[in-house]
Amino acid sequence: MKKYNIDQLMNVVLAPVVSEKSTFVADKNRQYVFRVHDRATKPEIKAAVELMFKIKVDSVTVLNVKGKQRRFGRTISNLEIVRIDAERQLLLVKGSVPGSSGRDVVVRLAAKGQKAPVKVQAPKAAPKAAPKAEPKAEAKPAAAKPAAKQPAPKA
C-alpha cells in the first residue's frame, strides 16, 4: 500500500451524504456514502476513510455527478421590428435589447418548435451630430410687381 501524507488525506473526504438512499444502502449492505474531493483517486479515498474511521475498507466505488446546465441569455418581449435589410441580413428592432451596443443578438420566432435561430446584429447608436444647416438660397432678383394704384395728390 502506498503511503500518503496525513494532511492530504484529511482533505479528501469532505462530508457524508445523508439521504434516504444512502441510509438504505448503509443499513442493507454496510456501504457508506461520502462527498469527496474532485481530484481524489480510489486509493486515496480508501486510505482516508481507513485513517479517519479506523476500519478496513473492502472496495471504493466513485460516482462523478455532473452539474446542472445553467440558462444563459434573456427573453425580451415587446420589441417592434423597424426595418428588415435582406441584403445585409439585418433586422432592426425598436425597444431595449440586452447587452452592449454593437453585439450580436439571437432572435427566435415565438412559435413553439422553431429550431433554427436567426442571428441579428444589434443596431449601433448613431453619434450625435450637429444639426444640419439648411443651404443658403441664392438671392434671386425680385420680380417686378405691378405698381399699385396710388391716389392722386390733391392740388
C-alpha positions as a Markdown table, in Angstrom:
| # | Residue | x | y | z |
|---|---|---|---|---|
| 1 | Met | 0.0 | 0.0 | 0.0 |
| 2 | Lys | 1.2 | 3.5 | -0.9 |
| 3 | Lys | 2.0 | 5.9 | 1.9 |
| 4 | Tyr | 0.0 | 9.2 | 1.7 |
| 5 | Asn | 0.5 | 12.5 | 3.5 |
| 6 | Ile | -1.9 | 12.6 | 6.5 |
| 7 | Asp | -2.7 | 16.3 | 6.0 |
| 8 | Gln | -3.6 | 15.5 | 2.4 |
| 9 | Leu | -5.8 | 12.5 | 3.4 |
| 10 | Met | -7.7 | 14.7 | 5.9 |
| 11 | Asn | -8.8 | 16.9 | 3.0 |
| 12 | Val | -10.0 | 14.1 | 0.7 |
| 13 | Val | -13.3 | 13.3 | 2.5 |
| 14 | Leu | -15.4 | 16.4 | 2.5 |
| 15 | Ala | -18.7 | 15.3 | 4.1 |
| 16 | Pro | -21.1 | 12.4 | 4.5 |
| 17 | Val | -24.1 | 12.2 | 2.2 |
| 18 | Val | -27.3 | 11.9 | 4.3 |
| 19 | Ser | -30.2 | 11.0 | 2.1 |
| 20 | Glu | -32.9 | 8.3 | 2.0 |
| 21 | Lys | -30.9 | 6.2 | -0.5 |
| 22 | Ser | -27.6 | 6.4 | 1.4 |
| 23 | Thr | -29.3 | 5.4 | 4.7 |
| 24 | Phe | -30.9 | 2.4 | 2.9 |
| 25 | Val | -27.6 | 1.3 | 1.4 |
| 26 | Ala | -25.8 | 1.7 | 4.8 |
| 27 | Asp | -28.4 | -0.5 | 6.6 |
| 28 | Lys | -28.6 | -3.2 | 3.9 |
| 29 | Asn | -25.0 | -3.5 | 2.5 |
| 30 | Arg | -22.9 | -1.7 | 5.1 |
| 31 | Gln | -21.8 | 0.8 | 2.5 |
| 32 | Tyr | -21.3 | 4.4 | 3.3 |
| 33 | Val | -21.6 | 7.4 | 1.0 |
| 34 | Phe | -19.3 | 10.4 | 1.2 |
| 35 | Arg | -18.7 | 13.6 | -0.7 |
| 36 | Val | -15.0 | 13.6 | -1.7 |
| 37 | His | -12.6 | 16.0 | -3.4 |
| 38 | Asp | -12.9 | 16.1 | -7.2 |
| 39 | Arg | -9.3 | 15.0 | -7.8 |
| 40 | Ala | -9.2 | 12.2 | -5.3 |
| 41 | Thr | -8.4 | 8.7 | -6.5 |
| 42 | Lys | -9.9 | 5.4 | -5.2 |
| 43 | Pro | -6.7 | 4.5 | -3.3 |
| 44 | Glu | -6.7 | 8.0 | -1.7 |
| 45 | Ile | -10.3 | 7.7 | -0.7 |
| 46 | Lys | -9.7 | 4.2 | 0.7 |
| 47 | Ala | -6.7 | 5.4 | 2.8 |
| 48 | Ala | -8.6 | 8.5 | 4.0 |
| 49 | Val | -11.6 | 6.5 | 5.2 |
| 50 | Glu | -9.4 | 3.9 | 6.9 |
| 51 | Leu | -7.5 | 6.7 | 8.7 |
| 52 | Met | -10.5 | 8.7 | 9.8 |
| 53 | Phe | -12.8 | 5.9 | 10.9 |
| 54 | Lys | -10.2 | 3.2 | 11.9 |
| 55 | Ile | -11.9 | 0.5 | 9.8 |
| 56 | Lys | -10.9 | -1.9 | 7.0 |
| 57 | Val | -12.3 | -0.8 | 3.6 |
| 58 | Asp | -13.1 | -3.6 | 1.1 |
| 59 | Ser | -13.7 | -1.5 | -2.0 |
| 60 | Val | -14.4 | 2.0 | -3.2 |
| 61 | Thr | -17.0 | 3.0 | -5.9 |
| 62 | Val | -16.8 | 6.5 | -7.3 |
| 63 | Leu | -19.7 | 8.3 | -8.9 |
| 64 | Asn | -19.0 | 11.6 | -10.7 |
| 65 | Val | -22.1 | 13.8 | -10.7 |
| 66 | Lys | -22.3 | 16.4 | -13.4 |
| 67 | Gly | -23.6 | 19.8 | -12.5 |
| 68 | Lys | -26.8 | 21.3 | -13.8 |
| 69 | Gln | -26.7 | 23.2 | -17.0 |
| 70 | Arg | -27.3 | 26.9 | -16.5 |
| 71 | Arg | -29.5 | 29.0 | -18.7 |
| 72 | Phe | -27.8 | 31.9 | -20.4 |
| 73 | Gly | -29.4 | 34.8 | -22.2 |
| 74 | Arg | -32.6 | 36.7 | -21.6 |
| 75 | Thr | -36.0 | 36.6 | -23.1 |
| 76 | Ile | -37.2 | 40.0 | -24.2 |
| 77 | Ser | -40.7 | 40.8 | -25.3 |
| 78 | Asn | -42.5 | 43.9 | -26.6 |
| 79 | Leu | -39.9 | 44.6 | -29.4 |
| 80 | Glu | -41.0 | 46.2 | -32.5 |
| 81 | Ile | -39.4 | 45.4 | -35.9 |
| 82 | Val | -38.4 | 48.7 | -37.5 |
| 83 | Arg | -36.8 | 47.6 | -40.7 |
| 84 | Ile | -35.5 | 44.4 | -42.4 |
| 85 | Asp | -32.4 | 44.6 | -44.5 |
| 86 | Ala | -32.3 | 41.4 | -46.6 |
| 87 | Glu | -29.0 | 42.3 | -48.3 |
| 88 | Arg | -27.0 | 42.6 | -45.1 |
| 89 | Gln | -29.2 | 40.1 | -43.2 |
| 90 | Leu | -30.1 | 42.7 | -40.6 |
| 91 | Leu | -33.3 | 43.0 | -38.5 |
| 92 | Leu | -33.6 | 46.4 | -36.9 |
| 93 | Val | -35.7 | 46.4 | -33.8 |
| 94 | Lys | -37.1 | 49.1 | -31.5 |
| 95 | Gly | -37.0 | 48.6 | -27.8 |
| 96 | Ser | -34.5 | 47.7 | -25.2 |
| 97 | Val | -32.1 | 45.0 | -26.4 |
| 98 | Pro | -29.9 | 43.4 | -23.7 |
| 99 | Gly | -26.1 | 43.6 | -23.9 |
| 100 | Ser | -23.7 | 46.3 | -25.1 |
| 101 | Ser | -24.2 | 48.1 | -28.4 |
| 102 | Gly | -22.7 | 46.5 | -31.4 |
| 103 | Arg | -23.1 | 43.0 | -30.1 |
| 104 | Asp | -24.9 | 40.2 | -31.9 |
| 105 | Val | -28.4 | 39.2 | -30.7 |
| 106 | Val | -30.1 | 35.9 | -31.4 |
| 107 | Val | -33.8 | 36.3 | -32.4 |
| 108 | Arg | -36.0 | 33.2 | -32.3 |
| 109 | Leu | -39.5 | 33.1 | -33.6 |
| 110 | Ala | -42.3 | 32.9 | -31.0 |
| 111 | Ala | -43.8 | 29.8 | -32.5 |
| 112 | Lys | -43.0 | 26.6 | -30.5 |
| 113 | Gly | -40.9 | 24.0 | -32.2 |
| 114 | Gln | -38.9 | 26.6 | -34.1 |
| 115 | Lys | -35.3 | 25.2 | -34.1 |
| 116 | Ala | -33.3 | 27.5 | -36.3 |
| 117 | Pro | -32.4 | 30.8 | -34.7 |
| 118 | Val | -31.9 | 33.9 | -36.7 |
| 119 | Lys | -28.7 | 35.8 | -35.8 |
| 120 | Val | -29.2 | 39.6 | -35.8 |
| 121 | Gln | -26.8 | 42.4 | -35.3 |
| 122 | Ala | -27.8 | 44.9 | -32.7 |
| 123 | Pro | -28.3 | 48.4 | -34.1 |
| 124 | Lys | -25.4 | 50.8 | -33.3 |
| 125 | Ala | -26.2 | 54.0 | -31.6 |
| 126 | Ala | -25.8 | 56.9 | -34.1 |
| 127 | Pro | -23.3 | 59.5 | -32.9 |
| 128 | Lys | -24.9 | 62.8 | -32.1 |
| 129 | Ala | -24.1 | 65.2 | -35.0 |
| 130 | Ala | -24.6 | 69.0 | -35.1 |
| 131 | Pro | -27.9 | 70.0 | -36.6 |
| 132 | Lys | -27.7 | 70.3 | -40.3 |
| 133 | Ala | -27.8 | 73.9 | -41.5 |
| 134 | Glu | -30.0 | 74.5 | -44.4 |
| 135 | Pro | -28.2 | 75.5 | -47.6 |
| 136 | Lys | -28.4 | 79.2 | -48.2 |
| 137 | Ala | -30.7 | 80.1 | -51.0 |
| 138 | Glu | -29.2 | 82.2 | -53.7 |
| 139 | Ala | -30.5 | 85.8 | -53.8 |
| 140 | Lys | -33.0 | 86.0 | -56.7 |
| 141 | Pro | -33.8 | 89.3 | -58.1 |
| 142 | Ala | -37.3 | 90.3 | -57.1 |
| 143 | Ala | -39.8 | 90.1 | -59.9 |
| 144 | Ala | -41.2 | 93.4 | -60.9 |
| 145 | Lys | -44.6 | 93.7 | -59.4 |
| 146 | Pro | -47.3 | 95.8 | -61.0 |
| 147 | Ala | -47.4 | 99.1 | -59.2 |
| 148 | Ala | -50.5 | 99.5 | -57.0 |
| 149 | Lys | -52.7 | 102.4 | -57.9 |
| 150 | Gln | -51.9 | 105.3 | -55.6 |
| 151 | Pro | -54.4 | 108.1 | -55.1 |
| 152 | Ala | -53.6 | 111.2 | -57.0 |
| 153 | Pro | -52.2 | 114.1 | -54.9 |
| 154 | Lys | -54.6 | 116.9 | -54.2 |
| 155 | Ala | -53.6 | 120.3 | -55.6 |
